[in-house]
Amino acid sequence: MKKQVMAIALLVGAVAFAQKDEIKNAEKAIKSGNFAEAKTILSQAESLINATDDKTKDKYYYLVAKAAYGAGDPKGAELDQTVDAFNKLVEFEKSIGAEKYTGEINGLKKTLEDKLINNASTAFNNKEFTVAASGFEKLYSLSPQDTIRLYYAAASALNANDYPTALNHYVKLMELGYTGIQNEYVATEKETGEEKVYGNKNLRDIEVKGGIATNPVDRKSKSNRPQIVSNVALLYTTQNKIDEAIKTISLARELNPDDVELIKTEANLYIKKDDIASFKRLIDEAITRQPDNYELYYNAGLAEKDLKNDESAENYFKKALELKPDYADALSSMADIYINKGNALNEEMNKLGNSKADNIKYDQFKEEKSKLYTSAAGYLEEVVKITPNDIKILEVLKNIYGSLDEVEKFKAIKTKIESLENN
């Protein structure tokens, strides 16, 4: 038994000596700038590092970080390895209660962060959103307490149409309770009279003291949380998770109950569930908050039309046109209502027989249908003034003129359509 124990002890000692030799060789390679060689040596030592003491482990993790950092410009996979190595060294030293290398590594982290911030910001400004998203995500991994970096990563992914990544980031921000609220240092520029937000209090105070600005105010910026929650809801719809989206948007509305955009967003979610009644209820709620918003009346009209409430739909469309007389969509919708009513009368006319009573009804229906088609034509003529080359509208108007026996107007529209199609 004693021989076995001694044998194991000798083996462990041999491993420790071997590790220290490899660590010395790796350190020499790093000092010589041979980072690839250092990585190879350290990789070979990795499997046995757990058998060494904390001091040796600490030196090992430090050298791994230095080798990964290399000449100071790691990219791609090397950048990921560098971030991981930095974090591992700092976490290890924290666990053993010693910070021999933490200060140096944090200095390298700061240098690396400055480069990454510049690269990610430049990419975002150049609309290279995929590159920006990756950069801000790496920055967040370097410093998870700086949640604004995750916010920028989410925004970049959203702009890159990388919806799964954007959703993951925004959900994480919700879980972290991120608001983005910051201190703002504001003053009024004397020359322009316009409000200016300064980067920090000192800059603002210098301009106030110098007479360049007046009326200094310290305040808090608006919370980004309602926007984040709203984005989560919308991103859920890209995965067809409508119920999750509705739950999330309800939370956003609790945070900002008077935000009409949130009300409209929730209303549109109910459209995806074919719940027209709930859509209409929410649009009416939005109208009470923005009674001069012509688009809200138009959307309410569409909902009523889907619910077969043509009279109510007509009233909403007319209200939209009161607020915006050249609103082509509302004009087209009004024409559509009258065309549908005229077509319904046409069906009734076709059901009539040849009796005297039926002939009287036929003439009455014909006159009423003519009035409806004339009204529809009037609305479509206004649409043509706004969008003169819309062939679909021109086709409908041509058919109405044909039904009304408006021969000259029919020919003129027909000629215009042919001209547009030939060009």
C-alpha positions, 0 to 999 in steps of 0.5 A: 500500500505504501509503495502505491501511495508513493507511486501516485505521489511521484506521478503527480510531482512529475505532472507538476514539473512537466506543466511548469516547463510547458508554462515557461515555454509558452511564456517565452513564446508569447514574449517572442511574439510567437502566439500560435506556438504558445497556443499549441503548447498551452493546448497540450498542457490543458488536459493536465492543468487540473492536477496543478496548484492554484498558482500554476493554474493562475499563470496558465489562465493568464498565459492563455488570455495573453496568447489569445489576445496576441498582437492586440487585434483578434478577430472572428473565432479568435476574438471569441476565444479572447473574450472567454480567456479574459473572463475565465482568468478574472473569474478564477482569480476572484474564486481564489481571492487573488488578483495578480493578473486581473489588473493587467487583463482588465487593461487589455479588455479596455483596449479591446473594448475600445476597438470593438466599440469603434468597429461596431458603431462604425458598422451600425452607422454604415448599416452593416447591421449583422457585423454591428450585432456581432460586435455589440454582442461580444462587447456585452460578453466582455462586460455583462453589467453594461446592458446597453450593449445588449440593447444595441445588439438587439437593435442591430439584429432587428435591423439585420432582419435576424429576428430569432437573435433579436427576440432572444436579446430583447427577452433577455433585456426584459428579464434583466429589467433594462430600461435604458434610463439615463441622466440627461444634462440639458441647457438652451443654446443662447444663439439658436434658442434650441434645447441641447442635451450634453454628453456629461454635466461638466460640458453643459456647465462649462457652456452655461458659465461661458454664456453660450447656454442658459437654463440648465436642467438635470433630468432622466431620459425616457424609458426604453422598456415599452419599446422593448416589450413592444418589439418582443410582441412583434417578434413573437408574431414572426414565429406565429406565436400570437398569444404570446405576443398579445400577452407581451403587448398587454404588459407594454400597455400597462407600462404606457397605457396612453401610447396609441401605437401600442394600442394599434399594435395590439389591435393588429394582433387580433386581426391575425387571430381573425378577431375583428370585434376585439380589433374594432374595440381597440381601434375605438379606444385609440380614437378616443385618444387621437380623435384627429387621426384619420387612419384610425377612422379608416381602420375602424371602417375596415373592421365594420366592413368585415363585420358586415356593418356597412352603414357604420363602416361608411360613417367611419370612412366619411369621418376619415375623409373629413380629416383628409379629403385626398385619402385614396384608401378611404375614397376607394373603400367608399366606392367599394361599399356603393359598388357592393350595394349596386351589385346586390341590387343587380342580383335581386333584379336577376331574380325578378319575373315578368309580371307587372309588379316585378317590372315596376320593382325592376325599374326601381332597382335599376334607378337605385343601382344607377345612383349607387354606381354613380356615387361609386364613380365619383369617389373613384374619379377622386382616386384617379386624380391622386393616383392617375396611373393605377390600372386596377382603379381605372379598370373598375371605373371603366366597368362602372361607366359601362354599366351606366352607359357612359360611352364617352367616359368608357372609351376615354378610360379604355384608351388610357388603360391601353396606353399604360399597358403598352408603355 
